[in-house]
Amino acid sequence: MDTVRRWIRRGYIYPQPYRYGGTYRIQSDARYLPPWQQPTVPDGTAASTPTLLERLKNGPK
């Protein structure tokens, strides 16, 4: 479990899990992506997970 928590904190699990209470909630289609395979958006910057405000405004996907 320590390894999975470390991967989550470092952003190696995509889509990014969210924390609910003391546990992490991970989507069933989530996968491990090492740093050299991180998703990027067309302008070349790293793709970011939605902020809490964006998730609250747009609802769950």
C-alpha distances in whole Angstrom, upper triangle without the diagonal:
4,5,5,6,9,10,11,12,14,15,14,14,17,18,16,14,16,15,16,16,13,11,11,13,13,16,17,19,16,15,14,17,17,20,23,22,22,24,28,30,34,35,32,30,26,26,24,22,25,25,25,29,29,26,29,32,31,29,26,26
4,5,5,6,9,10,11,12,14,14,14,17,19,17,15,16,15,17,17,14,12,12,15,15,19,19,21,18,17,15,17,17,18,22,22,21,24,27,30,33,34,31,29,25,25,23,22,25,25,25,28,29,27,29,32,32,30,27,28
4,5,5,6,9,10,11,12,11,11,15,17,15,14,16,16,19,19,16,14,13,16,15,18,18,19,16,14,12,14,13,15,18,18,18,21,24,27,31,32,29,26,23,23,22,21,24,24,25,29,28,27,29,32,31,30,27,27
4,5,5,6,9,10,10,9,9,12,14,12,11,13,13,16,17,14,12,10,12,11,14,15,15,12,11,9,12,13,15,18,17,17,19,22,25,29,30,27,25,21,21,19,18,21,22,22,26,25,23,26,29,28,26,23,23
4,5,5,6,9,10,10,10,13,14,12,10,11,11,14,14,12,10,8,11,11,15,16,17,14,14,12,14,14,16,19,19,18,20,23,25,29,30,27,25,21,20,19,17,19,20,20,24,24,22,24,27,27,25,23,23
4,5,5,6,9,9,10,13,15,13,12,14,13,17,18,15,13,12,15,14,17,19,19,15,14,12,13,12,13,17,17,16,19,21,24,28,28,25,23,19,19,18,17,20,20,21,25,25,23,26,29,28,27,25,25
4,6,5,6,5,6,10,12,10,10,13,14,17,19,16,14,12,14,12,15,16,16,12,11,8,9,9,10,14,14,13,15,18,21,25,25,23,20,17,17,16,15,18,19,20,24,23,22,25,27,26,25,23,23
4,5,5,6,6,9,10,7,7,9,10,14,15,14,12,9,11,10,12,15,15,11,11,9,10,11,12,16,15,13,15,18,20,24,25,22,20,16,15,14,12,15,16,17,20,20,18,21,24,23,22,19,20
4,6,8,9,12,13,9,9,10,11,14,16,14,13,11,13,13,16,18,18,15,14,12,13,13,12,16,16,14,16,18,21,25,25,22,19,16,16,14,13,15,15,16,20,20,19,21,24,24,23,21,22
4,6,8,11,13,10,11,13,14,18,19,18,16,14,16,15,17,19,19,15,14,11,10,10,9,13,13,11,14,16,19,22,22,20,17,13,14,13,13,16,16,18,21,21,20,23,26,25,25,23,23
4,6,7,9,7,9,11,13,17,19,18,16,13,14,12,14,17,15,12,11,9,8,9,8,12,11,9,11,13,16,19,20,17,15,11,11,10,10,13,14,16,19,18,18,21,23,22,22,20,19
4,6,9,8,10,13,15,19,21,20,17,14,15,12,14,15,14,10,8,6,5,6,7,10,9,8,10,13,17,20,21,18,16,12,12,12,12,16,17,19,22,21,20,24,25,24,24,21,20
4,6,6,7,11,13,16,19,18,15,12,11,9,10,11,10,6,6,5,6,8,10,13,11,9,11,14,17,21,22,20,18,14,13,12,11,14,16,18,21,20,18,21,23,22,21,18,17
3,5,8,11,14,17,20,20,17,13,12,9,9,11,9,5,5,6,7,10,11,13,11,8,9,12,14,18,19,18,16,12,10,10,9,12,15,17,19,18,16,20,21,19,19,16,14
4,6,9,13,16,19,19,16,12,11,8,7,10,8,6,7,9,10,13,14,16,13,11,10,13,14,18,20,18,16,13,10,10,8,10,13,14,17,15,13,17,18,16,16,13,11
4,7,10,13,16,16,14,10,9,8,9,12,11,8,9,10,11,13,14,16,14,11,12,14,16,19,21,19,17,13,11,9,6,9,11,12,15,14,12,16,18,16,16,13,13
4,7,10,13,13,10,6,6,5,7,10,11,8,10,11,13,15,16,19,17,15,15,18,19,23,24,23,20,17,15,12,9,11,12,12,16,15,13,15,18,17,15,13,13
4,6,10,11,9,6,5,7,9,13,14,12,14,15,16,19,19,22,21,18,18,20,21,25,26,25,22,19,16,13,10,11,11,10,14,14,11,13,16,16,14,12,13
4,6,7,6,4,6,9,12,15,17,15,17,17,19,21,21,25,23,21,21,23,25,28,29,28,25,22,19,16,13,14,13,11,15,16,13,15,18,18,16,14,16
4,6,6,6,7,10,13,16,18,17,19,20,22,24,25,28,27,24,24,27,28,31,32,31,28,25,23,20,16,16,15,13,16,17,14,15,18,18,16,14,16
4,6,8,10,13,16,19,22,20,22,23,25,26,27,31,30,27,28,30,31,35,35,34,31,28,26,22,19,19,18,15,18,20,17,17,21,22,19,18,20
4,7,10,13,17,19,22,19,21,21,24,25,26,29,29,26,27,30,31,35,36,34,31,28,26,23,20,21,19,17,21,22,20,20,24,24,22,20,22
4,7,10,13,15,18,16,18,18,21,22,24,27,26,24,25,28,29,33,34,32,29,26,24,21,18,19,19,17,21,21,19,20,23,23,21,18,20
4,6,10,12,15,12,14,15,17,19,20,24,22,20,21,24,26,29,30,29,26,23,21,18,15,16,16,15,19,19,16,18,21,21,18,16,17
4,7,9,12,10,13,15,17,20,21,24,22,20,20,23,25,28,30,28,26,22,20,18,14,15,16,15,18,18,15,16,20,19,16,13,14
4,6,8,7,9,11,14,17,19,21,19,17,18,21,22,26,28,26,24,20,18,16,13,15,16,16,19,18,15,18,21,19,17,13,13
4,5,5,9,12,14,18,20,22,19,17,17,20,21,25,27,26,24,20,18,16,13,15,17,17,20,18,15,18,20,18,15,12,11
4,6,9,12,15,18,21,23,20,19,18,22,23,26,29,27,26,23,20,19,17,18,21,21,23,22,19,21,23,21,18,14,13
4,6,10,12,16,19,20,17,16,15,19,20,23,26,24,23,20,17,18,15,17,20,21,23,21,19,22,23,20,19,15,13
4,7,9,13,15,17,14,13,13,17,18,22,24,22,21,18,15,15,13,15,18,19,22,20,18,21,23,20,19,15,14
4,6,10,13,14,11,11,12,16,18,21,23,21,20,17,15,16,14,17,20,21,24,22,20,24,26,23,22,19,17
4,7,10,12,9,10,12,15,18,21,23,21,19,16,15,16,15,18,21,22,25,24,22,26,27,25,24,21,20
4,6,8,6,6,9,12,15,18,20,17,16,13,13,14,14,18,20,22,25,23,22,26,27,25,25,22,21
4,6,6,7,10,13,17,20,21,17,16,13,14,15,16,20,22,24,27,26,25,28,30,28,28,26,24
4,5,5,9,11,15,18,18,15,13,10,12,13,15,19,21,23,26,25,24,28,29,28,28,26,25
4,6,9,11,14,16,17,13,13,11,13,15,17,21,23,26,28,27,27,30,31,29,30,28,26
4,6,9,13,15,16,13,13,10,11,14,15,19,22,25,27,25,25,28,29,27,28,25,23
4,6,10,13,14,11,10,7,8,10,12,15,18,21,23,21,21,25,26,24,24,22,21
4,7,10,12,10,9,6,6,9,11,14,17,20,22,19,19,23,23,21,22,21,18
4,7,8,6,6,4,5,9,11,14,17,20,22,19,20,23,23,21,23,22,20
4,6,6,6,6,6,9,12,13,16,20,20,18,19,22,22,20,22,21,19
4,5,8,9,9,13,15,17,20,23,23,20,22,25,24,22,24,24,22
4,6,9,10,13,16,17,19,23,23,21,23,26,25,23,26,26,24
4,7,9,12,15,17,20,23,24,22,23,27,26,25,27,26,24
4,6,9,13,15,16,20,21,19,21,24,24,22,25,24,23
4,6,10,13,15,18,19,17,19,22,22,21,23,22,20
4,7,9,12,16,17,14,15,19,19,18,19,18,17
4,6,8,12,14,12,13,16,17,16,17,16,15
4,6,9,11,10,9,13,14,13,14,13,12
4,7,8,6,6,10,10,10,11,11,11
4,5,5,6,9,10,11,12,12,14
4,5,5,6,9,10,10,11,13
4,5,5,6,9,10,12,14
4,5,5,6,8,10,12
4,6,5,5,7,9
4,6,5,8,11
4,6,9,12
4,7,8
4,7
4
